[in-house]
Amino acid sequence: MRRKFPNQKAWEMQVMKEPEIDGVSPEEAAQWLGVSMEELNRLITDNVLQVADICDNTDRVVRTVVRTMDIKRALAKRKT
């Protein structure tokens, strides 16, 4: 699932309300999971990982964040 935020401030306010949506860049998420960017995109498309797109008030995405909680869950499933 992708969520879109109109700007950085809106994102920060939502993280205060929902700390579980905080995350890391897609590149860092791929490193944590030990997967390629192609595989990471598949995980996002398959809704295994949720992401937030943060825009610049003009609807242009300037930052994408992958939820840390989802990354940890995916890593835990690999270990079991």
C-alpha positions in Angstrom: 0.0 0.0 0.0 1.2 3.5 -0.9 0.3 6.5 1.1 0.9 10.0 -0.2 1.7 13.1 1.9 1.6 16.6 0.4 4.8 17.7 2.2 7.4 16.9 4.8 5.5 18.6 7.6 2.3 16.6 6.9 4.5 13.4 7.0 6.1 14.4 10.3 2.7 15.2 11.9 1.3 11.8 10.8 4.4 10.0 12.2 3.6 11.7 15.5 0.1 10.3 15.4 1.2 6.9 13.9 4.8 6.2 14.9 4.5 2.7 13.2 4.6 4.4 9.7 8.1 5.7 10.2 10.7 4.1 7.9 13.8 4.2 5.8 14.7 4.9 2.2 14.1 2.2 -0.4 17.8 1.8 -0.8 18.3 1.2 2.9 15.3 -1.1 3.0 16.9 -3.2 0.2 20.1 -3.4 2.1 18.4 -4.5 5.3 16.5 -7.2 3.5 19.5 -8.2 1.3 17.5 -7.9 -1.9 17.8 -6.0 -5.2 15.8 -2.9 -5.9 13.8 -4.9 -8.4 12.9 -7.4 -5.6 12.1 -4.6 -3.2 9.7 -3.1 -5.8 8.0 -6.5 -6.1 7.6 -6.7 -2.3 6.0 -3.2 -2.4 3.7 -4.2 -5.4 2.7 -7.3 -3.6 1.8 -5.2 -0.5 4.4 -7.0 1.7 6.0 -3.6 2.4 4.1 -0.4 2.8 5.6 2.9 1.6 4.9 6.6 2.0 5.5 9.1 -0.8 6.3 12.6 0.5 5.7 15.4 -2.0 6.9 19.0 -2.3 3.5 20.8 -2.3 3.3 20.4 -6.1 2.4 16.7 -6.0 6.0 15.8 -7.1 7.4 13.0 -4.9 10.7 14.1 -3.3 11.1 11.2 -0.8 9.9 7.7 -0.4 9.9 5.8 2.9 9.5 2.1 3.4 7.9 1.2 6.8 10.5 -0.2 9.2 7.9 -2.3 10.9 7.2 -4.1 7.6 10.9 -4.7 7.0 11.3 -6.2 10.5 8.3 -8.4 9.9 9.7 -9.7 6.6 13.0 -10.4 8.2 11.3 -12.3 11.0 9.4 -14.5 8.5 12.6 -15.5 6.9 14.1 -16.7 10.1 11.1 -19.0 10.9 
